[in-house]
Amino acid sequence: MKNPPKLSCAKCHQSKLVTDFHEILISGELHPWCHDCLQKQLQKNLEISQRLKLAPKRPCTQCGITFSIHSFHWIKSTKTRHSYCRACHAVYMAMRYARVKGEK
């Protein structure tokens, strides 16, 4: 009697039957995570996205676009959030780095 083919889940590392894995429609390959692990991750992602939708929002002082407060860096020393969103802060820091580097 033949043993059914098995795969190891990349998330939980358990050996499971091939039928316990989703088929990726575009490539036809099997997803590296089993049904259970994939379902848990999708549920976790859904909970996070719902929490972010309910999170307070504020405008970026640089670009003026309103974002969730999670889009602003946390400043440990002042225990507040930065006034620039993460994207504007990255641009500001790159320009500052270039300016400081040019002064040397």
C-alpha positions in Angstrom: 0.0 0.0 0.0 1.4 3.4 -1.0 1.8 6.2 1.5 0.0 9.5 0.4 2.4 12.3 -0.5 3.2 14.6 2.4 4.8 18.1 2.7 6.3 20.0 5.6 4.6 23.3 6.5 7.0 26.2 6.4 5.3 27.9 9.3 4.5 25.1 11.9 7.0 22.6 10.4 4.6 19.7 10.7 4.4 17.0 8.0 1.0 17.1 6.4 -0.8 15.6 3.5 -0.6 17.5 0.2 -4.3 18.0 0.3 -3.8 20.2 3.4 -2.1 22.9 1.3 -3.7 25.5 -0.9 -2.9 25.6 -4.6 -1.7 29.0 -5.8 -3.8 29.7 -8.9 -1.3 31.8 -10.9 1.6 29.4 -10.7 -0.2 26.1 -9.9 2.3 25.5 -7.0 1.3 24.6 -3.5 1.4 27.4 -0.8 4.3 26.7 1.6 1.9 27.0 4.6 -0.8 24.5 5.5 -4.5 25.4 5.6 -4.5 25.9 9.4 -1.4 28.2 9.5 -2.6 30.2 6.5 -6.1 30.6 8.0 -4.6 31.8 11.4 -2.4 34.3 9.6 -5.3 35.7 7.5 -7.4 36.1 10.6 -4.5 37.9 12.3 -4.1 40.2 9.3 -7.9 40.9 9.3 -7.8 41.8 13.0 -4.8 44.1 12.5 -6.5 45.9 9.6 -9.7 46.4 11.6 -7.7 47.8 14.5 -5.9 50.2 12.2 -9.2 51.4 10.7 -10.4 52.3 14.2 -7.2 53.9 15.3 -7.1 57.7 15.7 -6.0 59.7 12.7 -4.0 62.9 12.4 -2.6 65.0 9.6 1.1 65.0 8.6 2.5 68.5 9.1 4.7 68.2 6.0 2.4 66.8 3.3 -1.0 67.5 5.0 -2.4 64.0 4.3 -4.3 62.4 7.2 -3.0 59.1 8.4 -3.5 56.6 11.2 -1.3 57.5 14.2 0.6 54.2 13.5 2.0 56.0 10.4 4.1 58.3 12.6 7.4 57.3 14.3 7.3 57.0 18.1 9.8 59.2 19.9 11.0 57.4 23.1 12.5 60.5 24.7 9.4 62.6 24.5 6.9 59.7 24.6 5.0 61.3 21.6 4.7 60.7 17.9 6.7 62.6 15.3 4.8 65.3 13.4 5.9 64.0 10.0 4.5 60.7 8.5 7.0 57.9 7.9 7.3 58.8 4.2 7.9 62.5 4.8 10.3 61.7 7.7 12.3 59.4 5.4 12.6 62.1 2.8 13.6 64.7 5.4 16.2 62.4 6.9 17.7 61.6 3.5 18.0 65.3 2.7 19.4 66.1 6.1 22.0 63.3 5.7 23.0 64.6 2.3 23.3 68.1 3.7 25.4 67.1 6.7 27.6 64.8 4.5 28.2 67.7 2.1 29.4 70.0 4.9 32.3 67.7 5.8 
